[in-house]
């Protein structure tokens, strides 16, 4: 059985602006505890998505920094599923997801190479070598095993720099 779930219901921990301005990548990378980066937990219980964070309108609104800081604020066993507009991921009971639509879904997760260099309130974020997987329409990603048929890129954030992404275009 395949399920398509609305993104707003997909998470153990959900980004929740709750009355404050939305978190913008160029701002949240300057302070690990930026006031616009709020979360609510256990919004809904979907066991297959425990430890999943989500984001939408991803590439077109440059939410890579926001998603990375969100990931860094959780334990290393979390991962982020981020979809661009007009795109979805269908996940079956075995955790196998297939992307459908006109754009891509990004998966962000830590690996053994990830370094949590500077992640403290009041400090610019320095988060090195987290994994970015770009899953195109028709490609797959398994949320249990993290196996996929997609391109990978190690991405770093240095909130002390005006161009805080390494590489310059992490998309």
Order of alpha helices (4+ residues) and beta strands (2+ residues): beta-beta-alpha-beta-beta-alpha-beta-beta-beta-beta-beta-beta-beta-beta-beta
